[in-house]
Amino acid sequence: MTESYMKQLDHIANISLEHLTKKHEVREAGLKIGRGVIRLSANAIRAVHRQEFKQARQLLDEAELLLNKSKEILASFPDIYHAGYLADARKEYSEGHLTLALISGVDLPMPDDLGVDIAPFLNGMGEAVGEARRYILDSLRRNDFEKCEYLLDLMDAIYTLLVTIDYPEAITGGLRRTTDMTRGILERTRGDLTMTLRQRNLEITLAAIEEKA
């Protein structure tokens, strides 16, 4: 092997190691960011269910700061930025904001407002339907029916939107699976709410009859 080939191979080895070392460091940073965003978003959703909306917003603001750091990754290693763990973080972040909006009654955020791409936003919207179901069930246990039908209507509207998005899973990030899950959640919630309201109406009717007796 000639000296020229040896120098070329050494150069290839050097640039390969430099590139892959940098990519590994960026990947590790991306994993840390993703875990942080998911944790903060999950805590924000728990705060929403406790009616601690200010606390939820603060947690989501912290998550936003972390997500902004991930945008630096996009410029150098877009494959890492679009990898599963960071896409999941953007989905959870979207879910947190959408859950907060649905339950607190404010306007829904748009993907551009959150700085996330469409696929994780739509998947986060589907996940937020599950959080709305949880809120409805908690409300029913407290005999608090004020927002239940309103939230069920919103869940139905979200499902209607999601079912119209018919593109390959590779483009939508598995949205079809999320939409199927959303349909099941919607059907179960409608059944639970209908049964509870009928039971409540029956109790009111029986109580009225007893008063007249």
Legacy VTK file of the C-alpha trace (Angstrom):
# vtk DataFile Version 3.0
C-alpha trace
ASCII
DATASET POLYDATA
POINTS 213 float
0.000 0.000 0.000
1.435 3.349 -0.995
2.149 6.166 1.422
-0.488 8.252 -0.390
-3.209 5.705 0.411
-2.114 5.571 4.047
-2.453 9.344 4.360
-5.869 9.235 2.716
-7.071 6.495 5.070
-5.716 8.372 8.080
-7.619 11.447 6.943
-10.825 9.439 6.496
-10.373 7.980 9.979
-9.815 11.403 11.513
-12.793 13.112 9.897
-15.008 10.105 10.661
-14.066 10.086 14.336
-14.512 13.830 14.596
-17.932 13.736 12.956
-19.230 10.741 14.895
-17.893 12.039 18.209
-19.725 15.300 17.647
-22.885 13.475 16.574
-22.749 11.256 19.645
-22.423 14.316 21.891
-25.372 15.982 20.168
-27.425 12.794 20.459
-26.746 12.610 24.203
-27.734 16.258 24.546
-30.919 15.548 22.576
-31.802 12.646 24.849
-31.349 14.847 27.913
-33.516 17.576 26.396
-36.196 15.061 25.410
-36.362 13.550 28.894
-36.578 17.002 30.453
-39.365 18.193 28.170
-41.393 15.017 28.708
-41.005 15.273 32.484
-42.001 18.944 32.597
-44.962 18.386 30.255
-46.217 15.449 32.331
-45.968 17.540 35.503
-47.843 20.354 33.755
-50.682 17.972 32.849
-50.887 16.810 36.455
-51.077 20.455 37.544
-53.938 21.032 35.087
-55.918 18.197 36.662
-55.375 19.834 40.049
-56.753 23.105 38.576
-53.331 24.696 39.098
-53.279 26.415 35.722
-50.612 28.988 36.602
-48.260 26.225 37.738
-48.953 24.306 34.530
-48.043 27.332 32.405
-44.812 27.825 34.317
-43.814 24.202 33.765
-44.612 24.454 30.060
-42.544 27.643 29.851
-39.600 25.675 31.258
-40.212 22.951 28.704
-40.231 25.569 25.948
-36.781 26.776 26.976
-35.458 23.239 26.682
-37.128 22.667 23.331
-35.583 25.842 21.974
-32.173 24.350 22.683
-33.061 21.372 20.509
-33.503 23.670 17.504
-29.735 24.121 17.465
-29.537 20.404 16.726
-31.713 20.824 13.644
-29.078 22.919 11.893
-26.246 20.416 12.323
-27.945 17.005 12.643
-31.565 17.064 11.382
-31.800 13.267 11.645
-31.275 13.534 15.401
-33.772 16.388 15.693
-36.431 14.297 13.941
-35.539 11.101 15.825
-38.131 9.446 18.034
-37.093 10.818 21.419
-37.190 14.477 20.382
-40.369 13.978 18.341
-41.937 12.397 21.440
-40.854 15.415 23.469
-42.552 17.771 21.019
-45.672 15.596 21.133
-45.779 15.633 24.946
-45.181 19.375 24.980
-48.076 19.865 22.546
-50.260 17.577 24.648
-49.495 19.657 27.734
-50.501 22.913 26.057
-53.601 21.410 24.458
-54.739 19.796 27.712
-54.308 23.111 29.503
-56.349 24.896 26.821
-59.151 22.315 26.755
-59.633 22.184 30.507
-59.026 25.836 31.359
-61.242 26.997 28.492
-58.742 29.192 26.642
-58.103 29.232 22.898
-56.251 26.263 21.464
-52.612 26.952 20.579
-51.497 26.566 16.980
-48.424 24.520 15.966
-46.575 27.720 15.052
-47.361 29.167 18.474
-45.602 26.210 20.077
-42.799 26.000 17.527
-43.515 22.361 16.732
-44.153 20.564 13.459
-47.597 19.298 12.495
-47.161 15.559 13.125
-46.239 15.718 16.832
-48.820 18.464 17.335
-51.649 16.319 15.931
-50.519 13.293 17.916
-50.392 15.482 21.015
-53.933 16.600 20.267
-55.064 12.980 20.186
-53.315 12.326 23.504
-55.038 15.369 25.009
-58.371 13.650 24.371
-57.298 11.004 26.869
-56.586 13.716 29.438
-60.012 15.222 28.792
-61.552 11.797 29.523
-59.621 11.635 32.777
-60.923 15.074 33.739
-64.510 14.066 32.931
-64.272 10.893 35.017
-62.807 12.836 37.945
-65.638 15.367 37.595
-68.282 12.624 37.590
-66.851 11.197 40.794
-67.238 14.659 42.355
-70.789 15.010 40.966
-69.552 18.023 39.028
-71.260 17.918 35.623
-70.715 21.519 34.535
-67.966 20.997 31.939
-68.473 17.340 31.055
-70.708 17.683 27.998
-68.699 20.670 26.784
-65.484 18.633 26.952
-67.127 15.638 25.295
-68.152 17.865 22.385
-64.549 19.076 22.070
-63.267 15.498 22.144
-65.702 14.623 19.364
-64.574 17.627 17.308
-60.910 16.647 17.720
-61.613 13.090 16.613
-63.533 14.403 13.594
-60.509 16.492 12.667
-57.972 13.686 13.159
-59.930 11.157 11.128
-59.710 13.441 8.079
-55.878 13.377 8.159
-55.266 10.351 5.945
-51.585 10.195 5.050
-48.873 7.539 5.429
-47.714 6.812 8.965
-44.159 7.786 8.072
-45.379 11.330 7.413
-47.813 11.666 10.320
-45.724 9.962 12.995
-48.220 7.165 13.636
-51.300 9.395 13.671
-53.632 6.635 12.486
-52.888 4.650 15.627
-53.465 7.750 17.753
-56.757 8.416 15.933
-57.949 4.848 16.563
-57.094 5.265 20.242
-58.960 8.575 20.295
-62.085 6.949 18.866
-62.059 4.300 21.571
-61.593 6.894 24.311
-64.422 9.011 22.882
-66.840 6.080 22.700
-66.099 4.928 26.246
-66.400 8.455 27.617
-69.707 9.060 25.846
-71.027 5.818 27.334
-69.787 6.642 30.837
-71.202 10.161 30.740
-74.555 9.066 29.302
-74.982 6.375 31.952
-74.038 8.741 34.772
-76.382 11.498 33.585
-79.268 9.030 33.221
-78.619 7.743 36.719
-78.531 11.309 38.021
-81.811 12.181 36.297
-83.412 9.048 37.713
-82.260 9.972 41.213
-83.677 13.492 40.790
-86.984 12.077 39.562
-87.240 9.587 42.445
-86.389 12.301 44.951
-89.146 14.508 43.510
-91.662 11.648 43.775
-90.681 11.001 47.381
-91.205 14.663 48.229
-94.720 14.587 46.784
-95.614 11.338 48.548
LINES 1 214
213 0 1 2 3 4 5 6 7 8 9 10 11 12 13 14 15 16 17 18 19 20 21 22 23 24 25 26 27 28 29 30 31 32 33 34 35 36 37 38 39 40 41 42 43 44 45 46 47 48 49 50 51 52 53 54 55 56 57 58 59 60 61 62 63 64 65 66 67 68 69 70 71 72 73 74 75 76 77 78 79 80 81 82 83 84 85 86 87 88 89 90 91 92 93 94 95 96 97 98 99 100 101 102 103 104 105 106 107 108 109 110 111 112 113 114 115 116 117 118 119 120 121 122 123 124 125 126 127 128 129 130 131 132 133 134 135 136 137 138 139 140 141 142 143 144 145 146 147 148 149 150 151 152 153 154 155 156 157 158 159 160 161 162 163 164 165 166 167 168 169 170 171 172 173 174 175 176 177 178 179 180 181 182 183 184 185 186 187 188 189 190 191 192 193 194 195 196 197 198 199 200 201 202 203 204 205 206 207 208 209 210 211 212
